[in-house]
Amino acid sequence: METPQTPICSAKGCRADARWVLVWNNPKLHTPDRRKTWLACEEHREHLSQFLGVRGFLKEVVAFADWDSAED
């Protein structure tokens, strides 16, 4: 019997549970309506948000629990 895995942070080497969804889009590669996601733990949320924000890619940051229920 398979058990669902808890999504983990997208930061390199991090194995912490994801608490945030960072929604982004690279306008040079993606159509305006395309959305990609990175997951972030509390510790890496700001760092990953800044990385995407400096490049103009970050569209929104949503609590994982809210994102999960929005996808159902």
C-alpha positions in Angstrom: 0.0 0.0 0.0 1.4 3.4 -1.0 1.4 6.3 1.4 1.2 9.8 0.1 4.5 11.7 0.5 4.7 15.1 2.0 6.0 17.6 -0.6 9.4 18.9 0.2 11.1 22.2 -0.3 12.6 22.9 -3.7 15.8 24.5 -2.3 18.9 22.5 -3.2 19.6 19.9 -0.5 16.6 20.8 1.7 14.4 17.9 2.8 12.0 20.0 5.0 8.3 19.9 4.4 6.9 22.5 2.0 4.8 25.2 3.6 4.7 27.7 0.6 4.1 27.5 -3.1 6.0 30.0 -5.2 4.2 30.6 -8.5 6.4 31.9 -11.3 6.8 32.3 -15.0 9.8 33.1 -17.2 8.3 35.4 -19.9 11.1 34.7 -22.3 10.2 30.9 -22.3 6.6 30.6 -21.2 3.3 32.0 -22.5 1.8 34.6 -20.1 -0.8 32.2 -18.7 1.8 29.4 -18.0 2.6 29.0 -14.3 5.4 27.0 -12.8 5.8 26.2 -9.1 8.5 25.8 -6.6 7.8 24.6 -3.1 9.4 26.3 -0.1 9.9 25.6 3.6 9.8 28.4 6.2 13.6 28.7 6.1 13.9 29.0 2.3 10.7 31.0 1.4 12.4 34.4 1.4 15.6 33.2 -0.4 13.7 31.5 -3.2 11.2 34.4 -3.5 14.1 36.8 -3.9 15.8 34.6 -6.5 12.6 34.6 -8.6 11.7 38.2 -7.8 15.0 39.7 -8.9 14.5 38.1 -12.3 10.9 39.3 -12.5 9.6 35.7 -12.5 7.7 35.6 -9.2 3.9 36.0 -9.7 2.6 35.0 -6.2 3.4 33.2 -3.0 0.6 31.0 -1.6 0.5 29.0 1.6 0.7 25.3 0.7 -2.5 24.4 2.5 -4.4 27.0 0.5 -2.8 26.0 -2.8 -3.6 22.3 -2.1 -7.3 23.0 -1.4 -7.5 25.3 -4.4 -6.3 22.5 -6.7 -9.0 20.0 -5.5 
